[in-house]
Each structure stands twice: as structure tokens, then as C-alpha cells.
């Protein structure tokens, strides 16, 4: 008989070698125990997948600055020097620029940028803003009650860490994340999907997964539920 | 100097621990900030050469206990039921995806505090049983029995959804 505590300690690498050997032999002889070990390992993976993203995020400046202020006097230059390795997440900016460029290419064929009547996206002062039908869908369509054949579909709505409301949306050929900035929907992420074959649709699925991961990084708290989403829409998505 | 540098290096892990303990991201941020404030005030009590991480985790955990114990059980039950109702409402793929996003966080929220802190230290933060028991100031046997119960609950909740 292997007690639950013993099996757990084995999975956690906490058993002395001899005892671990004994448990290993018992596992080899008993498929139910082996299954139990698998479940324990899966749990650890699930927890790591959920919480390690937090450790991988950049530390908010406010927190780091509290600590930096702790030692007596640090010159400004020294602080700047120290901030460099942690700050300036160039890869995120690079991804945003790449997304914008990719859109430019797609848009050149399928969307009119700036003043197109059907609309989609437009550049304003260097920012990419949703317009026309896409903006309308972002304003009015609720993820909980949208028609199943909607051209632009809402996947999730959430509050970003800066307090603004953001929405993950998906269209036939691209999906993205837009955040409401004083009434404008500013596109923060855009992932394109080229082509229309069955294989590409599968890719569209995986790009939704990538968008969800991006959303998770931007999110403060949990995604909005149906009631919170409706309340936010009723307030015209203005952050308070 | 050592204090500041070690503390900066520790921040990502502290944020992760705060997330695992707290009910939501906003509470986790508050917890992190209060813990750092308290540590800076009490830095004289930390002896250079000893482990800053255990000391810091203990500060954060004690702060969390102070605030978490103030909450009523009734309130927790209400929150859990509300979240459960959302799962049942499988009207749309987007809502389902949103719910799945934080299934693990919600499962953690259902654990009693003393099981949650044990799971957070050992499974999320990767401390050895002995270290975790020291941070929590409890005997090893108490730690392992809380850990077993917490894990069983989590495996039941997350296993049925997978």
C-alpha cells in the first residue's frame, strides 16, 4: 500500500532514495498508481502554465521604483543604467510594428485605409484605429449574444491594466485586440491569417489562441462576464 | 546594496506568489506593494547572508493572512457560485474561452487558505517541503497533509474540465 502522502512526496522528489525505489516498483506493478502519478504531474503543469506567465511579465515600474528607492542615495544615471536590462520591452514593440506592417500588406488588397466606406482600420496620428463596420461591432456586439454568422466576432472582453476596456475580436482573415481610448478603438494587436483553405482555418484557430495569450498578458483580473460586458457597453466602454 | 539588488531580482517571483494567493490581479498588486513596503521598513531585521526570499515570502504570506481572514466565508461562497453559473452558460465560444483562461485561478480560489498557501509555495514557487513548512511556521506533517488535500481538490476540479 502506498499512502497518498507518500505518492505525492515521490512526485515532488521529496522521498529518500530507498523509499523512492520502493514506490517506483509499486507504480510499475499498479496501473492505477501510475495514472495517479500522471494526474499529479498534470496538475503541476497546469499550475505552472497559469502562474509562470506572471513571473515572465515585466515588473511594473511602480514596484521596482519602490525597491530602487530603498537604498540610501542612488544617482539618476545609475538608476537609468540599472533600469535598462529590465525595461524597454523591445520585442513587444517590434511585434506591434510587425503586426501593423502585416496589416498594411493585407489592407492594401482587401481594406481601404483611411476613409474607406466599408471601413475596417485607419491610421490616425500614428495609431491604428478601428473604423466602419469593425468599430460598430466593437461598440455594440456582445460576445454573449452575437449572431453566429457575424462578420466580426467578439471572443472576450476585459479590462486592461491601464483601466481601459479591451476586446478580442476575430474576422475571417485576421483577429486582434482593440482597446477603447476616449471613444476610439485603438488596435493593440493584430494577427493576420492568409488564404482560405481548410488548413488555414486551423491556423485561424491557433491565432485565436495566441490572441488569448496576449489578452491574458494585458488583462487586469478576470475577463468580463456577460453582465459586466453588457454594463461596459451601456457605458460606451468608457473607463472610469 | 545587496538588499536592493536581491529584492529587484526577487520581484517577478513575488508577483507570481501574490497571484497564487490573492483572489484576483488587483488584490495581488496591492499585496505585492504592501509586502515590499513592509520589507523596506523592516529591512534592519533581515541579516545579509541569509535567504532574502524565505524572509520576503513570510512577510507577504503574513500580510495576506491578515487581509484574507477578514473576508467572510459567505462572501467566498457567493463568488464561487457566480463563477460556476458562468461556466454553465455556454452560449458562445468566446465566453467559454474566457472562462477557460482562468479555470486554474478559480480552482485555486475554492481552496481553504491554509491549503492554498501550501500549494502556492510548493507547486507554484517550487519550495521544498522543509522550506515551505519553515515559511509557514508549521510542522512538516501539517504541511504535507494540507498539500495532499489541496491537490486532491484541484485535481478533481481541473480533471473533470480537461
Interface residues (C-beta under 8 A of the other chain):
Chain A: X4 X5 X8 X9 X12 X14 X39 X40 X42 X43 X44 X46 X47 X48 X49 X50 X51 X52 X54 X55 X56 X57 X59 X60 X62 X63 X64 X66 X67 X68 X70 X71 X86 X143 X144 X145 X146 X153 X154 X155 X156 X158 X161 X168 X208 X212 X215 X216 X219 X220 X221 X222 X223 X224 X225 X226
Chain B: X1 X3 X4 X7 X8 X11 X12 X13 X15 X16 X19 X20 X24 X25 X26 X29 X32 X33 X36 X37 X40 X43 X82 X86 X89 X91 X92 X93 X94 X95 X97 X98 X99 X101 X102 X104 X105 X119 X122 X123 X124 X128 X129 X144 X145 X147 X148 X151 X152 X154 X155 X158 X159 X162
